[in-house]
Amino acid sequence: MGIKGNPANMNRGIDCDVLVSQVRDTSQKPDEIYDLIERLSPSTRKIEIFGRPNNLHDGWLTLGNQLSRTELTEPDLIERWNARYPEQPYLASSTTGEK
C-alpha cells in the first residue's frame, strides 16, 4: 500500500501488522486487505495496479492488462475520459457502470 500526500482522514491508529486469511489462487489478494485499506483511509480514492477480474471492487480504480473492459463508476473520471477520448465516449449505465 502506498499513500500520496498526507490525507487528513487517515486512521493511523488501526493495528494492521498481521493479516490472517485463507490461501487463494495465484496472485489473488485476500479480500480482507481491501477492507483494511478502506478502514485506514475512508472516503478517499483508491487505485489498484496490475489488477485482474477477481480484484474489482466498488469505489476502486483497477488497472491491468488482464481486464476485459474499461469500467468507470466515478462521474468525474467518466467526464475526464470523455474529454480525453472524444472519439470513444464512455457511456456508463446508471445502474451498473458498464460500458
All heavy atoms as an XYZ file, in Angstrom:
791
protein
N       0.848     -1.166      0.000
C       0.000      0.000      0.000
C       0.889      1.222      0.000
O       1.905      1.259      0.669
C      -0.873     -0.011      1.257
C      -1.828      1.136      1.318
S      -2.903      1.013      2.737
C      -2.707      2.643      3.377
N       0.493      2.204     -0.771
C       1.215      3.462     -0.813
C       0.248      4.610     -0.608
O      -0.945      4.492     -0.874
N       0.741      5.724     -0.130
C      -0.093      6.892      0.126
C       0.551      8.087     -0.549
O       1.761      8.286     -0.467
C      -0.206      7.162      1.642
C      -0.832      5.979      2.337
C      -0.997      8.430      1.907
C      -0.751      6.048      3.844
N      -0.274      8.872     -1.231
C       0.214     10.110     -1.834
C      -0.273     11.267     -0.973
O      -1.461     11.402     -0.712
C      -0.316     10.252     -3.254
C       0.176     11.501     -3.937
C      -0.331     11.584     -5.347
C       0.165     12.865     -5.988
N      -0.359     13.008     -7.346
N       0.644     12.068     -0.538
C       0.277     13.214      0.281
C       0.104     12.835      1.749
O       0.606     11.827      2.218
N      -0.647     13.676      2.452
C      -0.897     13.460      3.873
C      -2.399     13.591      4.107
O      -2.877     14.628      4.541
C      -0.116     14.479      4.717
C      -0.179     14.174      6.182
O      -0.545     13.082      6.586
N       0.185     15.149      6.995
N      -3.165     12.520      3.803
C      -4.625     12.616      3.927
C      -5.061     12.947      5.351
O      -4.579     12.365      6.313
C      -5.127     11.239      3.524
C      -3.952     10.432      3.145
C      -2.723     11.213      3.403
N      -5.977     13.887      5.458
C      -6.451     14.329      6.769
C      -7.282     13.257      7.465
O      -7.320     13.193      8.690
C      -7.269     15.607      6.620
N      -7.953     12.412      6.691
C      -8.837     11.421      7.308
C      -8.187     10.050      7.442
O      -8.866      9.049      7.512
C     -10.138     11.319      6.508
C      -9.893     10.920      5.070
O      -8.774     10.985      4.593
N     -10.935     10.531      4.383
N      -6.872      9.990      7.522
C      -6.158      8.724      7.672
C      -6.302      8.218      9.100
O      -6.059      8.949     10.050
C      -4.683      8.940      7.343
C      -3.883      7.709      7.327
S      -4.189      6.853      5.793
C      -2.871      5.703      5.821
N      -6.745      6.985      9.249
C      -6.882      6.364     10.571
C      -5.565      5.689     10.934
O      -5.363      4.513     10.682
C      -8.022      5.338     10.567
C      -9.364      5.978     10.408
O      -9.592      7.071     10.905
N     -10.256      5.322      9.705
N      -4.693      6.432     11.565
C      -3.347      5.935     11.856
C      -3.300      4.972     13.036
O      -2.313      4.283     13.233
C      -2.406      7.103     12.090
C      -2.306      8.001     10.880
C      -1.306      9.119     11.061
N      -1.392     10.091      9.993
C      -0.875      9.939      8.790
N      -0.249      8.837      8.486
N      -0.998     10.882      7.881
N      -4.362      4.868     13.807
C      -4.353      4.015     14.986
C      -4.796      2.580     14.739
O      -4.846      1.784     15.668
N      -5.087      2.227     13.507
C      -5.558      0.873     13.214
C      -4.377     -0.087     13.218
O      -3.351      0.156     12.584
C      -6.285      0.824     11.857
C      -7.589      1.601     11.961
C      -6.548     -0.611     11.422
C      -8.383      1.652     10.682
N      -4.515     -1.171     13.964
C      -3.475     -2.189     14.037
C      -3.574     -3.074     12.797
O      -4.571     -3.765     12.597
C      -3.657     -3.026     15.302
C      -2.564     -4.056     15.470
O      -1.566     -4.000     14.726
O      -2.718     -4.928     16.335
N      -2.542     -3.033     11.969
C      -2.593     -3.800     10.724
C      -1.283     -4.535     10.457
O      -0.872     -4.688      9.317
C      -2.954     -2.876      9.561
S      -1.800     -1.509      9.362
N      -0.631     -4.974     11.524
C       0.642     -5.665     11.356
C       0.480     -7.084     10.831
O       1.363     -7.609     10.166
C       1.402     -5.722     12.683
C       1.858     -4.342     13.128
O       1.915     -3.443     12.282
O       2.158     -4.179     14.315
N      -0.637     -7.723     11.150
C      -0.840     -9.118     10.768
C      -2.194     -9.254     10.088
O      -3.199     -8.746     10.559
C      -0.793    -10.048     11.999
C      -1.068    -11.485     11.613
C       0.550     -9.934     12.700
N      -2.205     -9.982      8.981
C      -3.435    -10.255      8.256
C      -3.572    -11.768      8.151
O      -2.683    -12.441      7.650
C      -3.373     -9.632      6.861
C      -4.613     -9.756      6.011
C      -5.769     -8.992      6.632
C      -4.347     -9.243      4.619
N      -4.679    -12.300      8.653
C      -4.919    -13.735      8.621
C      -6.031    -13.997      7.615
O      -7.109    -13.421      7.701
C      -5.322    -14.261     10.013
C      -5.604    -15.751      9.960
C      -4.235    -13.955     11.026
N      -5.740    -14.854      6.627
C      -6.704    -15.137      5.579
C      -6.411    -16.503      4.977
O      -5.297    -17.021      5.109
C      -6.615    -14.067      4.492
O      -7.523    -14.334      3.459
N      -7.410    -17.066      4.312
C      -7.214    -18.331      3.625
C      -6.341    -18.121      2.400
O      -6.341    -17.059      1.787
C      -8.558    -18.910      3.188
C      -9.444    -19.327      4.326
C     -10.754    -19.919      3.821
O     -11.079    -19.849      2.651
N     -11.503    -20.499      4.726
N      -5.614    -19.171      2.030
C      -4.819    -19.134      0.807
C      -5.775    -19.143     -0.376
O      -6.761    -19.873     -0.396
C      -3.869    -20.350      0.747
C      -3.125    -20.381     -0.574
C      -2.893    -20.309      1.910
N      -5.482    -18.311     -1.369
C      -6.346    -18.188     -2.542
C      -5.558    -18.529     -3.793
O      -4.413    -18.948     -3.715
C      -6.909    -16.773     -2.591
C      -7.639    -16.496     -1.257
C      -8.406    -15.259     -1.224
N      -9.520    -15.327     -2.145
C     -10.246    -14.272     -2.432
N      -9.960    -13.125     -1.894
N     -11.254    -14.359     -3.268
N      -6.162    -18.303     -4.941
C      -5.492    -18.575     -6.210
C      -4.224    -17.735     -6.342
O      -4.050    -16.729     -5.661
C      -6.421    -18.270     -7.386
C      -7.588    -19.237     -7.471
O      -7.457    -20.381     -6.974
O      -8.639    -18.856     -8.015
N      -3.361    -18.120     -7.263
C      -2.119    -17.413     -7.520
C      -2.386    -15.932     -7.761
O      -3.266    -15.579     -8.534
C      -1.410    -18.016     -8.747
O      -1.174    -19.390     -8.500
C      -0.098    -17.313     -9.021
N      -1.643    -15.088     -7.087
C      -1.709    -13.625     -7.220
C      -3.039    -13.021     -6.799
O      -3.303    -11.862     -7.082
C      -1.398    -13.198     -8.665
O      -0.105    -13.596     -9.008
N      -3.888    -13.782     -6.133
C      -5.164    -13.221     -5.678
C      -5.015    -12.731     -4.252
O      -4.705    -13.501     -3.346
C      -6.284    -14.246     -5.778
C      -7.637    -13.648     -5.502
C      -8.772    -14.608     -5.793
O      -8.547    -15.717     -6.263
N      -9.977    -14.183     -5.521
N      -5.233    -11.446     -4.088
C      -5.108    -10.849     -2.758
C      -6.280    -11.261     -1.880
O      -7.379    -11.460     -2.362
C      -5.076     -9.325     -2.883
C      -3.915     -8.799     -3.664
C      -4.103     -7.316     -3.935
C      -3.129     -6.816     -4.952
N      -3.429     -7.276     -6.320
N      -6.058    -11.344     -0.582
C      -7.183    -11.640      0.313
C      -8.176    -10.489      0.332
O      -7.789     -9.316      0.277
C      -6.524    -11.806      1.683
C      -5.095    -11.492      1.529
C      -4.792    -11.215      0.105
N      -9.463    -10.805      0.376
C     -10.487     -9.763      0.439
C     -10.298     -8.864      1.654
O     -10.644     -7.684      1.622
C     -11.884    -10.385      0.476
C     -12.280    -10.976     -0.863
O     -11.756    -10.520     -1.907
O     -13.114    -11.897     -0.870
N      -9.738     -9.406      2.710
C      -9.542     -8.634      3.944
C      -8.640     -7.425      3.730
O      -8.756     -6.427      4.440
C      -8.952     -9.525      5.048
C      -9.893    -10.600      5.549
C      -9.905    -11.874      4.701
O      -9.220    -11.932      3.655
O     -10.614    -12.814      5.095
N      -7.737     -7.481      2.765
C      -6.830     -6.353      2.544
C      -7.594     -5.124      2.060
O      -7.285     -3.999      2.428
C      -5.672     -6.726      1.583
C      -4.552     -5.688      1.661
C      -6.139     -6.829      0.153
C      -3.795     -5.700      2.938
N      -8.629     -5.349      1.261
C      -9.423     -4.219      0.769
C     -10.194     -3.573      1.928
O     -10.264     -2.348      2.017
C     -10.378     -4.676     -0.329
C      -9.652     -5.219     -1.534
C      -9.460     -6.579     -1.699
C      -9.127     -4.356     -2.492
C      -8.772     -7.084     -2.798
C      -8.438     -4.844     -3.591
C      -8.264     -6.205     -3.736
O      -7.581     -6.697     -4.812
N     -10.755     -4.392      2.820
C     -11.458     -3.860      3.987
C     -10.505     -3.070      4.872
O     -10.849     -2.009      5.389
C     -12.103     -4.992      4.790
C     -13.192     -5.712      4.018
O     -13.791     -5.097      3.102
O     -13.445     -6.892      4.328
N      -9.303     -3.593      5.047
C      -8.311     -2.917      5.875
C      -7.951     -1.552      5.284
O      -7.915     -0.546      5.986
C      -7.056     -3.789      6.002
C      -5.881     -3.175      6.745
C      -6.250     -2.919      8.202
C      -4.675     -4.088      6.652
N      -7.711     -1.513      3.994
C      -7.359     -0.244      3.345
C      -8.520      0.735      3.427
O      -8.318      1.930      3.657
C      -6.917     -0.488      1.892
C      -5.588     -1.265      1.886
C      -6.782      0.824      1.134
C      -5.169     -1.774      0.526
N      -9.757      0.240      3.273
C     -10.933      1.112      3.410
C     -11.004      1.709      4.818
O     -11.354      2.876      4.980
C     -12.220      0.335      3.112
C     -12.384     -0.073      1.672
C     -12.751      1.073      0.749
O     -13.104      2.167      1.231
O     -12.669      0.865     -0.467
N     -10.683      0.923      5.839
C     -10.708      1.427      7.216
C      -9.557      2.396      7.475
O      -9.707      3.350      8.232
C     -10.656      0.271      8.213
C     -11.933     -0.529      8.281
C     -12.019     -1.468      9.482
N     -10.782     -2.023      9.954
C     -10.269     -3.219      9.589
N     -10.904     -3.961      8.722
N      -9.140     -3.646     10.102
N      -8.402      2.145      6.873
C      -7.253      3.029      7.063
C      -7.496      4.407      6.462
O      -7.069      5.410      7.009
C      -6.001      2.420      6.428
C      -5.316      1.314      7.195
C      -4.250      0.655      6.333
C      -4.705      1.844      8.480
N      -8.161      4.428      5.326
C      -8.343      5.696      4.629
C      -9.728      5.762      3.996
O      -9.883      5.614      2.785
C      -7.256      5.848      3.565
O      -7.319      7.119      2.991
N     -10.746      5.986      4.822
C     -12.107      6.045      4.294
C     -12.330      7.291      3.444
O     -11.653      8.307      3.619
C     -12.973      6.067      5.549
C     -12.096      6.629      6.611
C     -10.697      6.219      6.264
N     -13.244      7.185      2.507
C     -13.660      8.328      1.675
C     -12.523      8.921      0.856
O     -12.502     10.128      0.610
C     -14.293      9.420      2.548
O     -15.358      8.889      3.281
N     -11.567      8.108      0.463
C     -10.511      8.567     -0.427
C     -10.504      7.686     -1.661
O     -11.071      6.592     -1.659
C      -9.121      8.509      0.241
O      -8.845      7.154      0.608
C      -9.051      9.385      1.469
N      -9.874      8.161     -2.718
C      -9.751      7.359     -3.930
C      -8.716      6.262     -3.709
O      -7.697      6.485     -3.065
C      -9.296      8.219     -5.093
C     -10.387      9.016     -5.673
C      -9.919      9.607     -6.970
N     -11.054     10.176     -7.642
C     -10.949     11.032     -8.614
N      -9.768     11.406     -9.041
N     -12.022     11.520     -9.180
N      -9.023      5.115     -4.276
C      -8.095      4.000     -4.202
C      -7.857      3.462     -5.601
O      -8.767      3.401     -6.411
C      -8.643      2.883     -3.311
C      -8.524      3.242     -1.836
C      -9.838      3.153     -1.171
C      -9.742      3.551      0.281
N     -10.623      4.667      0.520
N      -6.623      3.074     -5.877
C      -6.262      2.534     -7.179
C      -5.497      1.238     -6.972
O      -4.676      1.135     -6.060
C      -5.425      3.549     -7.989
C      -5.122      2.997     -9.384
C      -4.157      3.920     -7.269
C      -4.477      4.007    -10.313
N      -5.812      0.266     -7.783
C      -5.076     -0.990     -7.769
C      -4.459     -1.174     -9.140
O      -5.152     -1.127    -10.151
C      -5.984     -2.168     -7.454
C      -5.219     -3.465     -7.478
C      -5.986     -4.623     -6.899
O      -7.147     -4.450     -6.500
O      -5.418     -5.715     -6.847
N      -3.142     -1.339     -9.164
C      -2.476     -1.594    -10.439
C      -2.183     -3.083    -10.554
O      -2.123     -3.787     -9.553
C      -1.200     -0.740    -10.602
C      -0.232     -0.957     -9.450
C      -1.559      0.733    -10.680
C       1.107     -0.263     -9.651
N      -2.063     -3.548    -11.754
C      -1.882     -4.970    -12.057
C      -3.079     -5.771    -11.589
O      -2.955     -6.915    -11.160
C      -0.579     -5.522    -11.453
C       0.625     -4.684    -11.754
C       1.307     -4.023    -10.746
C       1.062     -4.535    -13.055
C       2.411     -3.242    -11.027
C       2.173     -3.743    -13.348
C       2.848     -3.100    -12.325
N      -4.266     -5.161    -11.639
C      -5.492     -5.823    -11.210
C      -5.930     -6.892    -12.201
O      -5.569     -6.883    -13.375
N      -6.700     -7.807    -11.711
C      -7.293     -8.877    -12.505
C      -8.798     -8.832    -12.291
O      -9.275     -8.184    -11.361
C      -6.726    -10.223    -12.068
C      -5.234    -10.323    -12.329
C      -4.682    -11.623    -11.865
N      -3.266    -11.683    -12.213
C      -2.545    -12.758    -12.139
N      -3.085    -13.893    -11.725
N      -1.279    -12.743    -12.468
N      -9.560     -9.548    -13.125
C     -11.020     -9.504    -12.980
C     -11.513     -9.835    -11.571
O     -12.496     -9.273    -11.107
C     -11.507    -10.543    -13.989
C     -10.454    -10.560    -15.041
C      -9.156    -10.343    -14.297
N     -10.823    -10.687    -10.850
C     -11.252    -11.047     -9.500
C     -10.905     -9.976     -8.468
O     -11.284    -10.094     -7.321
C     -10.651    -12.386     -9.082
C      -9.133    -12.366     -9.087
O      -8.526    -11.815     -9.996
N      -8.514    -12.958     -8.103
N     -10.180     -8.926     -8.869
C      -9.792     -7.864     -7.944
C     -10.705     -6.647     -7.994
O     -10.455     -5.678     -7.297
C      -8.367     -7.377     -8.234
C      -7.321     -8.444     -8.064
O      -6.614     -8.755     -8.999
N      -7.223     -9.021     -6.897
N     -11.740     -6.649     -8.826
C     -12.594     -5.475     -8.965
C     -13.399     -5.230     -7.694
O     -14.006     -6.148     -7.149
C     -13.534     -5.647    -10.157
C     -12.860     -5.821    -11.515
C     -13.894     -6.108    -12.581
C     -12.022     -4.605    -11.862
N     -13.366     -3.991     -7.221
C     -14.123     -3.601     -6.027
C     -14.777     -2.252     -6.281
O     -14.168     -1.367     -6.888
C     -13.197     -3.505     -4.804
C     -12.812     -4.837     -4.264
N     -11.807     -5.607     -4.799
C     -13.323     -5.552     -3.243
C     -11.705     -6.719     -4.119
N     -12.617     -6.719     -3.168
N     -15.991     -2.085     -5.776
C     -16.695     -0.817     -5.915
C     -15.881      0.308     -5.297
O     -15.330      0.160     -4.206
C     -18.067     -0.874     -5.236
C     -19.053     -1.748     -5.987
O     -18.838     -1.981     -7.196
O     -20.021     -2.199     -5.362
N     -15.820      1.425     -5.996
C     -15.116      2.594     -5.476
C     -13.619      2.576     -5.723
O     -12.927      3.509     -5.335
N     -13.087      1.541     -6.334
C     -11.659      1.445     -6.632
C     -11.454      1.603     -8.133
O     -12.252      1.134     -8.929
C     -11.127      0.071     -6.223
C     -10.979     -0.135     -4.750
C     -11.986     -0.175     -3.836
C      -9.774     -0.354     -4.045
N     -11.467     -0.413     -2.592
C     -10.105     -0.531     -2.693
C      -8.443     -0.430     -4.420
C      -9.160     -0.773     -1.711
C      -7.492     -0.671     -3.439
C      -7.850     -0.836     -2.101
N     -10.349      2.223     -8.513
C      -9.922      2.253     -9.906
C      -8.928      1.114    -10.056
O      -7.891      1.091     -9.384
C      -9.273      3.594    -10.245
C      -8.686      3.717    -11.640
C      -9.774      3.500    -12.701
C      -8.017      5.057    -11.819
N      -9.256      0.140    -10.884
C      -8.409     -1.033    -11.076
C      -7.858     -1.022    -12.485
O      -8.607     -0.924    -13.449
C      -9.208     -2.326    -10.827
O      -9.771     -2.270     -9.525
C      -8.309     -3.547    -10.928
N      -6.548     -1.107    -12.602
C      -5.869     -1.115    -13.891
C      -5.137     -2.435    -14.063
O      -4.540     -2.940    -13.121
C      -4.848      0.031    -13.962
C      -5.359      1.426    -13.647
C      -4.203      2.410    -13.602
C      -6.391      1.854    -14.656
N      -5.191     -2.990    -15.263
C      -4.460     -4.225    -15.522
C      -4.688     -4.729    -16.926
O      -5.760     -4.533    -17.497
N      -3.692     -5.396    -17.471
C      -3.797     -5.880    -18.842
C      -4.631     -7.151    -18.969
O      -4.851     -7.636    -20.060
C      -2.407     -6.084    -19.457
C      -1.614     -7.185    -18.784
O      -2.047     -7.785    -17.811
N      -0.429     -7.424    -19.298
N      -5.102     -7.704    -17.858
C      -5.939     -8.896    -17.909
C      -7.426     -8.563    -17.763
O      -8.257     -9.455    -17.706
C      -5.521     -9.890    -16.832
C      -4.126    -10.436    -17.062
C      -3.735    -11.459    -16.032
O      -4.548    -11.916    -15.237
N      -2.470    -11.833    -16.040
N      -7.753     -7.285    -17.713
C      -9.145     -6.873    -17.621
C      -9.751     -6.836    -19.013
O      -9.119     -6.382    -19.963
C      -9.258     -5.505    -16.939
C      -8.698     -5.443    -15.517
C      -8.759     -4.022    -14.997
C      -9.439     -6.382    -14.599
N     -10.979     -7.296    -19.150
C     -11.596     -7.409    -20.466
C     -12.205     -6.101    -20.962
O     -12.526     -5.972    -22.130
C     -12.676     -8.492    -20.445
O     -13.694     -8.138    -19.533
N     -12.382     -5.131    -20.079
C     -13.004     -3.878    -20.498
C     -12.631     -2.765    -19.527
O     -12.101     -3.004    -18.448
C     -14.514     -4.031    -20.540
C     -15.084     -4.306    -19.156
C     -16.556     -4.431    -19.165
N     -16.972     -4.698    -17.800
C     -18.178     -5.024    -17.462
N     -19.091     -5.134    -18.383
N     -18.489     -5.245    -16.222
N     -12.965     -1.566    -19.937
C     -12.789     -0.411    -19.071
C     -14.109     -0.170    -18.361
O     -15.150     -0.093    -18.999
C     -12.419      0.836    -19.900
O     -11.196      0.578    -20.584
C     -12.275      2.054    -19.024
N     -14.069     -0.075    -17.046
C     -15.280      0.198    -16.282
C     -15.002      1.334    -15.320
O     -14.161      1.227    -14.445
C     -15.731     -1.043    -15.520
C     -17.031     -0.821    -14.799
C     -17.592     -2.097    -14.193
O     -17.320     -3.174    -14.722
O     -18.296     -1.976    -13.190
N     -15.703      2.425    -15.512
C     -15.577      3.594    -14.651
C     -16.886      3.793    -13.908
O     -17.957      3.595    -14.480
C     -15.252      4.837    -15.481
C     -14.003      4.771    -16.358
C     -13.909      6.018    -17.214
C     -12.762      4.597    -15.513
N     -16.798      4.217    -12.649
C     -18.015      4.449    -11.870
C     -18.104      5.879    -11.337
O     -19.187      6.343    -11.040
C     -18.120      3.466    -10.690
O     -16.943      3.583     -9.891
C     -18.260      2.039    -11.186
N     -16.974      6.561    -11.204
C     -16.995      7.912    -10.656
C     -17.294      8.928    -11.762
O     -16.622      8.942    -12.791
C     -15.660      8.247     -9.993
C     -15.391      7.402     -8.767
C     -14.130      7.827     -8.048
O     -13.865      9.047     -7.988
O     -13.422      6.942     -7.564
N     -18.291      9.787    -11.566
C     -18.676     10.752    -12.602
C     -17.529     11.630    -13.095
O     -17.427     11.899    -14.290
C     -19.761     11.588    -11.928
C     -20.323     10.694    -10.874
C     -19.163      9.856    -10.396
N     -16.644     12.067    -12.192
C     -15.557     12.938    -12.650
C     -14.549     12.179    -13.510
O     -13.970     12.735    -14.440
C     -14.877     13.658    -11.486
C     -14.190     12.720    -10.517
O     -14.753     11.660    -10.211
O     -13.079     13.064    -10.051
N     -14.340     10.880    -13.239
C     -13.456     10.093    -14.097
C     -14.073      9.880    -15.474
O     -13.369      9.915    -16.491
C     -13.133      8.744    -13.449
C     -12.223      8.772    -12.229
C     -12.028      7.362    -11.682
C     -10.894      9.410    -12.550
N     -15.373      9.654    -15.508
C     -16.070      9.499    -16.793
C     -15.969     10.789    -17.596
O     -15.683     10.766    -18.794
C     -17.536      9.086    -16.563
C     -17.594      7.678    -15.956
C     -18.330      9.153    -17.857
C     -18.954      7.258    -15.475
N     -16.134     11.930    -16.938
C     -16.029     13.226    -17.614
C     -14.620     13.434    -18.172
O     -14.444     13.878    -19.306
C     -16.389     14.338    -16.623
C     -16.386     15.718    -17.219
C     -16.798     16.767    -16.206
O     -17.701     16.496    -15.393
O     -16.207     17.863    -16.245
N     -13.604     13.081    -17.381
C     -12.223     13.238    -17.839
C     -11.922     12.285    -18.993
O     -11.216     12.643    -19.936
C     -11.263     13.026    -16.673
C     -11.335     14.181    -15.673
C     -10.576     13.934    -14.412
N      -9.174     13.642    -14.676
C      -8.350     13.171    -13.754
N      -8.784     12.949    -12.527
N      -7.099     12.922    -14.043
N     -12.451     11.048    -18.923
C     -12.272     10.086    -20.023
C     -12.854     10.667    -21.311
O     -12.219     10.652    -22.352
C     -12.949      8.766    -19.675
C     -12.980      7.781    -20.815
C     -13.820      7.786    -21.889
C     -12.105      6.673    -21.016
N     -13.542      6.741    -22.722
C     -12.497      6.042    -22.217
C     -11.045      6.136    -20.291
C     -11.860      4.910    -22.707
C     -10.411      5.005    -20.779
C     -10.808      4.414    -21.966
N     -14.083     11.159    -21.230
C     -14.767     11.677    -22.417
C     -14.064     12.911    -22.992
O     -14.065     13.114    -24.200
C     -16.229     11.957    -22.112
C     -17.015     10.679    -21.894
O     -16.596      9.601    -22.323
N     -18.141     10.781    -21.217
N     -13.466     13.729    -22.139
C     -12.713     14.890    -22.626
C     -11.430     14.439    -23.332
O     -11.043     15.008    -24.352
C     -12.375     15.822    -21.466
N     -10.798     13.404    -22.818
C      -9.534     12.914    -23.385
C      -9.753     12.074    -24.641
O      -8.950     12.088    -25.561
C      -8.783     12.090    -22.330
C      -7.501     11.423    -22.806
C      -6.435     12.459    -23.139
N      -5.176     11.855    -23.429
C      -4.760     11.522    -24.658
N      -5.530     11.720    -25.692
N      -3.582     10.986    -24.836
N     -10.833     11.301    -24.674
C     -11.114     10.403    -25.790
C     -12.499     10.700    -26.379
O     -13.403      9.872    -26.279
C     -11.044      8.941    -25.348
C      -9.733      8.565    -24.712
C      -9.627      8.397    -23.335
C      -8.585      8.382    -25.486
C      -8.415      8.052    -22.743
C      -7.380      8.045    -24.915
C      -7.297      7.880    -23.548
O      -6.095      7.553    -22.966
N     -12.672     11.858    -27.012
C     -14.000     12.205    -27.536
C     -14.483     11.246    -28.628
O     -15.687     11.088    -28.820
C     -13.818     13.625    -28.085
C     -12.351     13.780    -28.285
C     -11.678     12.888    -27.280
N     -13.549     10.585    -29.303
C     -13.942      9.634    -30.346
C     -14.413      8.301    -29.762
O     -15.002      7.479    -30.466
C     -12.777      9.393    -31.329
C     -11.599      8.620    -30.781
C     -10.674      9.397    -29.829
O     -10.863     10.606    -29.638
O      -9.768      8.767    -29.273
N     -14.157      8.068    -28.483
C     -14.596      6.854    -27.791
C     -15.271      7.227    -26.476
O     -14.770      6.892    -25.411
C     -13.407      5.941    -27.471
C     -12.698      5.369    -28.660
C     -11.522      4.528    -28.215
O     -10.679      4.981    -27.465
N     -11.486      3.298    -28.662
N     -16.388      7.919    -26.507
C     -17.003      8.349    -25.243
C     -17.411      7.161    -24.394
O     -17.831      6.127    -24.908
C     -18.211      9.161    -25.688
C     -18.502      8.704    -27.065
C     -17.195      8.276    -27.665
N     -17.232      7.328    -23.107
C     -17.615      6.295    -22.160
C     -19.059      6.549    -21.758
O     -19.380      7.598    -21.216
C     -16.712      6.323    -20.924
C     -16.954      5.160    -20.012
C     -16.291      3.967    -20.200
C     -17.879      5.241    -18.977
C     -16.519      2.886    -19.380
C     -18.118      4.160    -18.158
C     -17.431      2.988    -18.361
O     -17.674      1.912    -17.550
N     -19.928      5.615    -22.038
C     -21.344      5.746    -21.709
C     -21.691      4.735    -20.637
O     -21.894      3.557    -20.923
C     -22.202      5.525    -22.959
C     -21.855      6.428    -24.148
C     -22.601      5.974    -25.385
C     -22.150      7.869    -23.819
N     -21.712      5.173    -19.399
C     -21.974      4.270    -18.285
C     -23.460      4.104    -18.069
O     -24.218      5.049    -18.176
C     -21.333      4.799    -17.014
N     -23.850      2.896    -17.749
C     -25.231      2.618    -17.364
C     -25.449      3.249    -15.992
O     -24.555      3.264    -15.154
C     -25.449      1.118    -17.308
O     -26.602      0.820    -16.581
N     -26.626      3.745    -15.754
C     -26.896      4.401    -14.477
C     -26.950      3.404    -13.323
O     -26.865      3.794    -12.170
C     -28.213      5.159    -14.552
O     -29.275      4.270    -14.833
N     -27.062      2.107    -13.598
C     -27.155      1.137    -12.516
C     -25.933      0.263    -12.380
O     -25.601     -0.160    -11.292
C     -28.389      0.216    -12.701
O     -28.270     -0.433    -13.977
C     -29.667      1.001    -12.617
N     -25.214     -0.030    -13.460
C     -24.121     -0.971    -13.361
C     -22.756     -0.371    -13.640
O     -21.752     -0.949    -13.288
C     -24.310     -2.141    -14.337
O     -24.259     -1.616    -15.661
C     -25.596     -2.870    -14.087
N     -22.696      0.786    -14.275
C     -21.424      1.357    -14.634
C     -20.802      0.684    -15.845
O     -19.692      0.958    -16.193
N     -21.528     -0.228    -16.498
C     -20.972     -0.947    -17.633
C     -20.981     -0.086    -18.879
O     -21.833      0.756    -19.072
C     -21.774     -2.225    -17.905
C     -21.584     -3.247    -16.820
C     -22.311     -4.547    -17.137
O     -22.742     -4.730    -18.281
O     -22.415     -5.357    -16.231
N     -20.004     -0.340    -19.733
C     -19.887      0.370    -20.990
C     -20.628     -0.379    -22.064
O     -20.640     -1.566    -22.093
C     -18.415      0.494    -21.363
C     -18.192      1.330    -22.594
C     -16.727      1.516    -22.790
C     -16.491      2.311    -24.060
N     -15.109      2.525    -24.326
